[in-house]
Amino acid sequence: MLDTLETWAHRVWVERDPAAIDEMCTSESCWHGLGRQPLVGAEAYKAFHQHLCRLLQETRLEVNHYVEQDGWMAALCTFTGRMSDGRQATAKGAIHARVADGKVLEAYNYFDFLGFFMQLGLLPPDTLDRCMKGEPVGTQG
């Protein structure tokens, strides 16, 4: 399972190869925690991937620690991205995934995307504080 996650991390995020997504998932593969709704199937994940690859000139996903049991893997990871103007950010997080035969079948992603986008300057630095106080950030729409 570690081999599958490390291959995914390299091919999808370092090489930025969308064909790897097709090869390493099924039409029913499901990713939670990457948007408002779960991403189901390769096309949905490729849309997510494409958005981040357009925003970020370089991306990397590193597996820092992992455990495996009964077809599941829990991994502590670091996602790093750099924009074309040099701004970069890092998000620590975790992936809890069910993997079989070299394919990601189901994954639960827990990354600090709020902090990531604040580091890039795409959200105000006080975003979390304002939300915790019940204050809106930006415009609704």
N, CA, C and O of each residue as an XYZ file, in Angstrom:
564
protein
N       0.809     -1.193      0.000
C       0.000      0.000      0.000
C       0.857      1.264      0.000
O       0.522      2.243     -0.667
N       1.955      1.245      0.742
C       2.840      2.406      0.747
C       3.347      2.685     -0.660
O       3.423      3.840     -1.080
N       3.697      1.615     -1.395
C       4.177      1.805     -2.769
C       3.137      2.541     -3.613
O       3.481      3.426     -4.397
N       1.870      2.175     -3.450
C       0.807      2.824     -4.224
C       0.724      4.304     -3.861
O       0.655      5.149     -4.753
N       0.728      4.633     -2.578
C       0.630      6.031     -2.162
C       1.852      6.825     -2.617
O       1.708      7.962     -3.066
N       3.034      6.257     -2.514
C       4.236      6.977     -2.943
C       4.266      7.154     -4.458
O       4.707      8.191     -4.954
N       3.799      6.147     -5.195
C       3.702      6.288     -6.649
C       2.703      7.380     -6.998
O       2.972      8.214     -7.862
N       1.539      7.381     -6.325
C       0.521      8.420     -6.519
C       1.129      9.798     -6.238
O       0.988     10.721     -7.040
N       1.798      9.926     -5.103
C       2.387     11.204     -4.713
C       3.353     11.710     -5.781
O       3.346     12.894     -6.119
N       4.179     10.816     -6.308
C       5.173     11.233     -7.296
C       4.542     11.518     -8.659
O       4.753     12.586     -9.234
N       3.780     10.575     -9.165
C       3.231     10.739    -10.524
C       2.172     11.824    -10.600
O       2.161     12.612    -11.545
N       1.281     11.876     -9.616
C       0.185     12.841     -9.672
C       0.648     14.234     -9.268
O       0.255     15.221     -9.889
N       1.489     14.327     -8.222
C       1.813     15.658     -7.694
C       3.182     16.181     -8.068
O       3.335     17.396     -8.191
N       4.179     15.350     -8.256
C       5.484     15.859     -8.693
C       5.529     15.945    -10.216
O       5.856     16.987    -10.783
N       5.190     14.823    -10.872
C       5.178     14.821    -12.338
C       3.925     15.506    -12.897
O       3.919     15.945    -14.047
N       2.868     15.598    -12.088
C       1.614     16.244    -12.471
C       0.988     15.560    -13.685
O       0.525     16.218    -14.616
N       0.985     14.239    -13.655
C       0.545     13.396    -14.761
C      -0.899     12.938    -14.556
O      -1.136     12.029    -13.760
N      -1.873     13.540    -15.252
C      -3.265     13.129    -15.058
C      -3.538     11.690    -15.495
O      -4.502     11.084    -15.028
N      -2.720     11.137    -16.370
C      -2.898      9.739    -16.785
C      -2.712      8.800    -15.599
O      -3.315      7.728    -15.559
N      -1.887      9.190    -14.639
C      -1.683      8.363    -13.446
C      -2.981      8.234    -12.660
O      -3.233      7.199    -12.044
N      -3.801      9.271    -12.677
C      -5.082      9.236    -11.966
C      -5.973      8.168    -12.593
O      -6.600      7.379    -11.885
N      -6.025      8.148    -13.919
C      -6.805      7.119    -14.616
C      -6.303      5.720    -14.286
O      -7.098      4.804    -14.077
N      -4.989      5.555    -14.240
C      -4.385      4.246    -14.006
C      -4.541      3.759    -12.568
O      -4.594      2.555    -12.318
N      -4.615      4.704    -11.620
C      -4.527      4.319    -10.217
C      -5.837      4.453     -9.451
O      -5.838      4.461     -8.221
N      -6.954      4.557    -10.172
C      -8.243      4.567     -9.493
C      -9.277      3.871    -10.363
O      -8.998      3.497    -11.502
N     -10.461      3.704     -9.819
C     -11.563      3.089    -10.552
C     -12.644      4.140    -10.773
O     -12.549      5.257    -10.264
N     -13.659      3.782    -11.525
C     -14.760      4.727    -11.755
C     -15.528      5.007    -10.465
O     -16.274      5.983    -10.387
N     -15.351      4.161     -9.459
C     -16.048      4.337     -8.179
C     -15.143      4.831     -7.060
O     -15.596      4.991     -5.927
N     -13.869      5.077     -7.359
C     -12.965      5.615     -6.341
C     -13.551      6.911     -5.800
O     -14.125      7.708     -6.542
N     -13.396      7.109     -4.486
C     -14.034      8.255     -3.838
C     -13.040      8.928     -2.889
O     -12.407      8.274     -2.061
N     -12.919     10.256     -3.032
C     -12.035     11.047     -2.186
C     -12.884     12.027     -1.382
O     -13.654     12.804     -1.945
N     -12.737     11.982     -0.086
C     -13.438     12.881      0.826
C     -12.457     13.952      1.303
O     -11.251     13.713      1.373
N     -12.982     15.132      1.630
C     -12.160     16.183      2.238
C     -11.425     17.071      1.258
O     -10.521     17.807      1.654
N     -11.793     17.019     -0.021
C     -11.110     17.854     -1.016
C     -12.049     18.877     -1.641
O     -11.734     19.469     -2.673
N     -13.171     19.077     -1.028
C     -14.152     20.034     -1.533
C     -15.454     19.877     -0.766
O     -15.517     19.171      0.241
N     -16.467     20.529     -1.245
C     -17.759     20.500     -0.553
C     -18.408     19.133     -0.603
O     -19.114     18.744      0.328
N     -18.177     18.403     -1.674
C     -18.748     17.077     -1.862
C     -17.618     16.093     -2.128
O     -16.548     16.499     -2.582
N     -17.830     14.809     -1.858
C     -16.817     13.816     -2.224
C     -16.572     13.839     -3.732
O     -17.484     14.101     -4.516
N     -15.344     13.564     -4.121
C     -14.989     13.432     -5.532
C     -15.099     11.959     -5.886
O     -14.450     11.124     -5.257
N     -15.907     11.628     -6.879
C     -16.115     10.230     -7.258
C     -15.618     10.022     -8.685
O     -16.059     10.699     -9.613
N     -14.693      9.074     -8.847
C     -14.162      8.723    -10.154
C     -12.988      9.585    -10.582
O     -12.719     10.645    -10.017
N     -12.299      9.091    -11.602
C     -11.090      9.753    -12.090
C     -11.360     11.169    -12.597
O     -10.570     12.077    -12.338
N     -12.453     11.364    -13.307
C     -12.714     12.688    -13.880
C     -12.886     13.748    -12.797
O     -12.401     14.869    -12.943
N     -13.562     13.404    -11.732
C     -13.745     14.367    -10.636
C     -12.403     14.702     -9.985
O     -12.127     15.866     -9.694
N     -11.568     13.685     -9.756
C     -10.260     13.957     -9.147
C      -9.387     14.745    -10.108
O      -8.648     15.633     -9.682
N      -9.460     14.436    -11.395
C      -8.648     15.168    -12.369
C      -9.039     16.645    -12.417
O      -8.173     17.495    -12.625
N     -10.310     16.969    -12.231
C     -10.728     18.377    -12.194
C     -10.099     19.079    -10.983
O      -9.590     20.193    -11.108
N     -10.134     18.429     -9.813
C      -9.486     18.972     -8.610
C      -7.991     19.171     -8.859
O      -7.443     20.231     -8.556
N      -7.348     18.169     -9.399
C      -5.919     18.188     -9.712
C      -5.595     19.331    -10.678
O      -4.630     20.067    -10.475
N      -6.397     19.472    -11.714
C      -6.168     20.505    -12.715
C      -6.255     21.907    -12.102
O      -5.451     22.778    -12.435
N      -7.220     22.128    -11.212
C      -7.346     23.434    -10.557
C      -6.084     23.767     -9.764
O      -5.563     24.877     -9.866
N      -5.593     22.818     -8.979
C      -4.385     23.084     -8.190
C      -3.162     23.249     -9.082
O      -2.302     24.085     -8.804
N      -3.075     22.463    -10.148
C      -1.921     22.573    -11.049
C      -1.934     23.891    -11.820
O      -0.872     24.401    -12.174
N      -3.114     24.451    -12.087
C      -3.183     25.778    -12.722
C      -2.732     26.864    -11.748
O      -2.056     27.815    -12.140
N      -3.105     26.720    -10.492
C      -2.753     27.701     -9.470
C      -1.277     27.633     -9.106
O      -0.625     28.662     -8.921
N      -0.756     26.418     -9.005
C       0.591     26.203     -8.484
C       1.529     25.711     -9.585
O       1.201     24.784    -10.326
N       2.680     26.332     -9.679
C       3.661     25.946    -10.689
C       4.335     24.623    -10.326
O       4.651     23.814    -11.199
N       4.548     24.417     -9.033
C       5.156     23.172     -8.554
C       4.311     22.632     -7.412
O       3.772     23.391     -6.607
N       4.204     21.308     -7.353
C       3.481     20.657     -6.265
C       4.255     19.428     -5.817
O       5.008     18.824     -6.582
N       4.047     19.078     -4.557
C       4.705     17.876     -4.031
C       3.882     17.345     -2.863
O       3.391     18.107     -2.030
N       3.743     16.039     -2.822
C       3.105     15.361     -1.694
C       4.125     14.383     -1.133
O       4.617     13.504     -1.840
N       4.434     14.548      0.141
C       5.435     13.691      0.791
C       4.768     12.882      1.897
O       4.021     13.421      2.715
N       5.047     11.587      1.908
C       4.556     10.715      2.974
C       5.587     10.750      4.094
O       6.731     10.341      3.900
N       5.182     11.240      5.271
C       6.101     11.372      6.396
C       6.094     10.166      7.329
O       7.126      9.810      7.897
N       4.930      9.539      7.488
C       4.788      8.390      8.379
C       3.509      7.662      7.981
O       2.562      8.282      7.498
N       3.482      6.361      8.182
C       2.285      5.612      7.800
C       2.130      4.352      8.646
O       3.088      3.860      9.243
N       0.914      3.848      8.681
C       0.612      2.538      9.246
C      -0.381      1.867      8.308
O      -1.187      2.534      7.661
N      -0.315      0.552      8.242
C      -1.206     -0.228      7.383
C      -1.896     -1.297      8.206
O      -1.297     -1.895      9.099
N      -3.176     -1.533      7.891
C      -3.908     -2.613      8.548
C      -5.160     -2.938      7.738
O      -5.917     -2.045      7.357
N      -5.362     -4.211      7.485
C      -6.596     -4.721      6.874
C      -7.005     -3.984      5.604
O      -8.179     -3.654      5.434
N      -6.052     -3.721      4.710
C      -6.362     -3.064      3.445
C      -6.491     -1.559      3.523
O      -6.822     -0.915      2.528
N      -6.233     -0.984      4.693
C      -6.293      0.457      4.878
C      -4.921      0.991      5.244
O      -4.107      0.282      5.837
N      -4.671      2.226      4.895
C      -3.433      2.897      5.251
C      -3.774      4.264      5.827
O      -4.630      4.979      5.305
N      -3.099      4.610      6.897
C      -3.186      5.962      7.448
C      -1.799      6.572      7.295
O      -0.807      5.988      7.732
N      -1.732      7.746      6.676
C      -0.434      8.362      6.416
C      -0.454      9.835      6.800
O      -1.376     10.575      6.456
N       0.587     10.239      7.520
C       0.810     11.662      7.779
C       1.606     12.193      6.594
O       2.609     11.597      6.200
N       1.168     13.296      6.032
C       1.768     13.796      4.799
C       2.009     15.298      4.869
O       1.481     15.998      5.733
N       2.822     15.767      3.934
C       3.050     17.190      3.747
C       2.816     17.511      2.277
O       3.447     16.923      1.399
N       1.901     18.452      2.011
C       1.658     18.930      0.651
C       2.298     20.298      0.530
O       2.073     21.168      1.370
N       3.099     20.495     -0.515
C       3.792     21.752     -0.744
C       3.469     22.241     -2.141
O       3.405     21.452     -3.084
N       3.266     23.533     -2.273
C       3.020     24.118     -3.587
C       3.691     25.466     -3.709
O       3.868     26.188     -2.727
N       4.066     25.795     -4.950
C       4.692     27.093     -5.217
C       4.003     27.718     -6.418
O       3.818     27.076     -7.452
N       3.627     28.980     -6.263
C       3.004     29.724     -7.356
C       4.090     30.283     -8.274
O       5.264     30.313     -7.906
N       3.697     30.723     -9.460
C       4.660     31.228    -10.440
C       5.389     32.479     -9.955
O       6.497     32.760    -10.413
N       4.781     33.239     -9.027
C       5.442     34.441     -8.508
C       6.365     34.140     -7.325
O       6.917     35.054     -6.712
N       6.530     32.852     -7.009
C       7.442     32.459     -5.941
C       6.784     32.201     -4.599
O       7.400     31.588     -3.726
N       5.542     32.654     -4.406
C       4.864     32.381     -3.139
C       4.692     30.881     -2.992
O       4.297     30.191     -3.932
N       4.991     30.388     -1.804
C       4.803     28.963     -1.583
C       4.147     28.716     -0.242
O       4.136     29.573      0.642
N       3.599     27.515     -0.115
C       2.877     27.157      1.100
C       3.032     25.669      1.347
O       3.334     24.887      0.445
N       2.816     25.309      2.598
C       2.884     23.910      3.021
C       1.660     23.606      3.863
O       1.254     24.402      4.710
N       1.082     22.445      3.616
C      -0.053     21.986      4.425
C       0.283     20.607      4.968
O       0.521     19.669      4.207
N       0.301     20.493      6.273
C       0.431     19.187      6.908
C      -0.944     18.550      6.917
O      -1.958     19.245      6.973
N      -0.975     17.239      6.861
C      -2.268     16.588      6.888
C      -2.147     15.091      6.968
O      -1.066     14.542      7.182
N      -3.275     14.442      6.793
C      -3.331     12.989      6.869
C      -4.249     12.461      5.777
O      -5.217     13.106      5.374
N      -3.914     11.285      5.326
C      -4.743     10.562      4.366
C      -5.026      9.196      4.967
O      -4.112      8.499      5.407
N      -6.285      8.822      4.982
C      -6.702      7.499      5.428
C      -7.320      6.856      4.196
O      -8.393      7.269      3.757
N      -6.657      5.847      3.631
C      -7.069      5.329      2.331
C      -7.197      3.816      2.318
O      -6.481      3.093      3.010
N      -8.142      3.369      1.500
C      -8.301      1.944      1.210
C      -7.709      1.736     -0.174
O      -8.111      2.374     -1.147
N      -6.740      0.822     -0.236
C      -5.972      0.601     -1.452
C      -5.974     -0.887     -1.761
O      -5.868     -1.714     -0.856
N      -6.097     -1.233     -3.057
C      -6.009     -2.637     -3.474
C      -5.491     -2.701     -4.905
O      -5.896     -1.914     -5.761
N      -4.607     -3.631     -5.147
C      -4.076     -3.875     -6.496
C      -3.547     -2.605     -7.160
O      -3.761     -2.388     -8.352
N      -2.863     -1.776     -6.392
C      -2.261     -0.572     -6.948
C      -3.233      0.553     -7.236
O      -2.883      1.514     -7.922
N      -4.453      0.448     -6.722
C      -5.462      1.476     -6.972
C      -5.969      2.063     -5.655
O      -6.126      1.356     -4.659
N      -6.216      3.355     -5.675
C      -6.830      4.032     -4.535
C      -8.342      3.871     -4.699
O      -8.929      4.391     -5.647
N      -8.960      3.154     -3.777
C     -10.397      2.900     -3.867
C     -11.212      3.948     -3.122
O     -12.300      4.332     -3.551
N     -10.666      4.399     -2.005
C     -11.382      5.353     -1.158
C     -10.342      6.084     -0.326
O      -9.395      5.472      0.168
N     -10.514      7.390     -0.167
C      -9.557      8.155      0.624
C     -10.259      9.274      1.374
O     -11.139      9.953      0.846
N      -9.841      9.443      2.623
C     -10.307     10.531      3.476
C      -9.101     11.439      3.692
O      -8.085     11.011      4.239
N      -9.215     12.682      3.265
C      -8.115     13.639      3.298
C      -8.369     14.696      4.354
O      -9.446     15.289      4.413
N      -7.378     14.920      5.177
C      -7.469     15.917      6.249
C      -6.241     16.810      6.159
O      -5.219     16.535      6.789
N      -6.341     17.875      5.379
C      -5.234     18.805      5.203
C      -5.674     20.201      5.633
O      -6.852     20.547      5.539
N      -4.729     20.988      6.099
C      -5.005     22.360      6.517
C      -5.007     23.268      5.287
O      -4.088     24.061      5.082
N      -6.064     23.136      4.466
C      -6.160     23.969      3.276
C      -6.418     25.430      3.630
O      -5.993     26.321      2.894
N      -7.097     25.695      4.730
C      -7.314     27.073      5.161
C      -5.967     27.755      5.391
O      -5.722     28.844      4.872
N      -5.101     27.117      6.164
C      -3.765     27.658      6.404
C      -2.936     27.735      5.134
O      -2.161     28.674      4.946
N      -3.099     26.747      4.260
C      -2.358     26.709      2.994
C      -2.679     27.946      2.153
O      -1.774     28.625      1.667
N      -3.968     28.233      1.985
C      -4.361     29.372      1.157
C      -4.077     30.700      1.848
O      -3.883     31.709      1.169
N      -4.047     30.730      3.178
C      -3.625     31.941      3.888
C      -2.132     32.183      3.636
O      -1.723     33.324      3.426
N      -1.313     31.120      3.656
C       0.117     31.277      3.384
C       0.357     31.835      1.983
O       1.281     32.621      1.775
N      -0.471     31.431      1.028
C      -0.320     31.914     -0.349
C      -0.839     33.344     -0.523
O      -0.643     33.948     -1.577
N      -1.503     33.890      0.506
C      -2.053     35.232      0.420
C      -3.394     35.282     -0.292
O      -3.847     36.356     -0.689
N      -4.034     34.130     -0.457
C      -5.327     34.079     -1.131
C      -6.489     34.259     -0.158
O      -7.625     34.475     -0.579
N      -6.209     34.171      1.130
C      -7.170     34.454      2.188
C      -6.505     35.403      3.178
O      -5.288     35.346      3.356
N      -7.272     36.269      3.821
C      -6.672     37.166      4.808
C      -6.014     36.364      5.940
O      -6.497     35.293      6.306
N      -4.928     36.878      6.483
C      -4.219     36.153      7.542
C      -5.056     35.938      8.801
O      -4.754     35.043      9.592
N      -6.100     36.739      9.000
C      -6.936     36.585     10.185
C      -8.204     35.767      9.901
O      -9.152     35.815     10.685
N      -8.233     35.024      8.799
C      -9.423     34.272      8.400
C      -9.925     33.348      9.501
O     -11.109     33.380      9.836
N      -9.065     32.542     10.058
C      -9.489     31.595     11.082
C     -10.022     32.319     12.313
O     -11.064     31.950     12.854
N      -9.302     33.351     12.755
C      -9.752     34.120     13.916
C     -11.136     34.713     13.677
O     -11.995     34.662     14.557
N     -11.353     35.271     12.498
C     -12.651     35.874     12.189
C     -13.752     34.822     12.177
O     -14.837     35.050     12.710
N     -13.478     33.688     11.578
C     -14.474     32.607     11.542
C     -14.799     32.123     12.952
O     -15.961     31.869     13.270
N     -13.786     31.997     13.792
C     -13.999     31.534     15.169
C     -14.870     32.519     15.959
O     -15.564     32.125     16.896
N     -14.830     33.788     15.581
C     -15.651     34.813     16.241
C     -17.019     34.953     15.584
O     -17.849     35.746     16.029
N     -17.257     34.173     14.511
C     -18.539     34.278     13.812
C     -18.612     35.440     12.855
O     -19.700     35.825     12.426
N     -17.457     36.012     12.510
C     -17.429     37.140     11.590
C     -17.232     36.629     10.163
O     -16.416     35.735      9.941
N     -17.957     37.175      9.201
C     -17.774     36.731      7.803
C     -16.426     37.172      7.255
O     -15.842     38.159      7.701
N     -15.955     36.422      6.288
C     -14.712     36.739      5.596
C     -15.055     36.937      4.128
O     -15.616     36.039      3.502
N     -14.731     38.082      3.577
C     -15.022     38.332      2.159
C     -16.515     38.459      1.917
O     -17.281     38.822      2.809
N     -16.905     38.155      0.706
C     -18.316     38.261      0.327
C     -18.933     36.888      0.216
O     -18.250     35.906     -0.073
N     -20.199     36.827      0.440
C     -20.952     35.583      0.280
C     -21.412     35.507     -1.170
O     -21.729     36.524     -1.787
N     -21.444     34.297     -1.700
C     -21.955     34.234     -3.052
C     -21.699     32.998     -3.650
O     -22.071     32.783     -4.804
